[in-house]
Amino acid sequence: MRQARWVAVGLLATLAFACGVWVMGCPAGATCLTAGGAMVSAFTLAATASLVLIVLALSWPLRAMWLYRQSSIEVRRLQRMSLPSALLAAMGRTRTLNVECIEGSSPQAFCAGVLHPTVFMTPELIDRLDASQLDAVLLHERHHAERREPLRRAVLKAASDVFFFIPLLRWWAERRLEESELAADRAAIGQLGRRTVARALWHAAAREPQGLPAFGGAIEARVAQILGERLDSRPPAPSLWLTSAAGSILVVSTAVCLAHVLLAVS
Ligand SMILES: [Zn+2]
């Protein structure tokens, strides 16, 4: 995905350059220097900016729906199993509904589903945890389910994919994801204490399935919180602001230039 983003930026920059050269070189481009041309230019700028905004605004929910569909297909493929008695007991203690046990060789727990967020756990993880640690995992995942975290993450991921030329958005999505993990841990720590949550975290796999809110995500910040360390605020680096501004200018200028070309050839 990171590679695709760089390819897109490269293509965009090439297109902007080629378009600029064409407009400067073609006789129609000279209309921009006249009074009438200036009016055309102002109109073009407004119309093109609106068009770009509309296209991006439509692409955002479409990308979110596509991501959700992919994740739904992935979840449908999971092999459900009957709920083990230890998990049923933990569901009763933590009053957690919508829990499924799935086949899997790695110790995993995650939350998936937009309309009915469900907690999924593998027997591998259930077997590794004692009763209180199992409660910790369920309380953590229940927090994600109650806040419809799968939907929020799909929407934010779609935004950072569509607006790939604004790296600041991706930075913000990652910070929000980390904060959601910390908040879910605080919900579990509030009822069971730091020690139990730390032990449960120790047993969970760190890999997140398809960007879903898994129990093993954002490890570094979560360990720091469990240890009671101060979590430093990390404002975005100046380079992020600069690249976001440069990316936005590149997209708008490319769109405006292309609009000039279309007007000139029509
Ligand atoms: Zn989580």
Residues whose N, C-alpha, C, O or C-beta is under 5 A from the ligand:
A	BS01	ZN	E181 A184 P213 A214 F215
